[in-house]
Amino acid sequence: MAQPAVPADVQPIWCIVANVVDERPYGPGGLEQRSGLRLFRGRAKVFVPDGYAGMGYETVRVIGHIRHGSRLATVDVATAFLTNWRVKLVYSPAILARIAEVQGNQHRGFSRHGTDRAGDMYRQDLERAAAHFQQRTNDIHRQWEQRRTDIAAGVQASGARPAGRLARLVARLRALLTVR
């Protein structure tokens, strides 16, 4: 595979890369499905330079192109909404600048092996972190799918739609009107 053309002054670095989920549960009980996230469309490629270790990396900071346009955005996203975790070399000067901005002068990120972000030790640490994230998000996505099938089975068995807030309000209003 041919390496992309890189300007002489740009040093590529390793970074975790993920994709935004196609569909995610939304609303009360996760009954509705939404495509992608507010800022990123489904299957959008995002770079994950950092996260919040104190929260068990439930939330990570991502860099990606926004849904409407080609502008880059740096956003905090729940790891449950990302999938297909992997490690890639980043060559884009714009992405590299954003990663440097996020990580700042001090080294932050998912590796404990110094500041050589182009080295093998750094890549191996990132691969371990990406594998951990992938396993955790696979478990979460299995739970989403199980919940979706349970809800669908409940709907088919009863023959009725699950009662949402609006359905309960309409039922209450009908009950009040029929009593009088």
C-alpha positions, 0 to 999 in steps of 0.5 A: 500500500502506497504511503500518502504524500506528506509535506517534509515538515509534517511528522505523522503520528499514531492515533486511535480512529473510530466510526460513529454508529449508524443508528443509536437508541433515542428517547424514553426507553430507547424506542426510537432510532437516530442516525449518527450524532448531532454533529457527525453522520453515521459511519463518520470517521473520527480521531480519538486523541484523548479521553477522560480516565477519571470516568473510566473513558466512558467519554472521549474527545474526538476530532472529525468533519461535521455532518453539514460541511467540511469543517473540523470539530472537536467534541466530547462523545460517549464511547457507546456511540463509536464503533470499529476502533482501530489505530492509524497513522495520521498524516493530515496537517489539519488533524495533527494541529487539532490533536496537538491542540487537544493534548497540549504541551504535556503528553496526554492520551492513552499511552504511558510510553513517553512522547514519541507518538510515531514509535512502536511502543506508543502504537502498541499501547493505542492498539490495546486501548482500541481493543478494550474500547471495541470490546466494551462498545460491542457489549453495549451494542449487544444490549441495545439490540437485545432491548430492541428485540425485547421491545419488538417482541412485546409489541408483537405479543400485545398487538399494541404500540408501547405506550409513550408519554404522548400515548399515555396523555391521549389515553388519560384525556379519552378517559376523562372525556368518556366519564362525563 
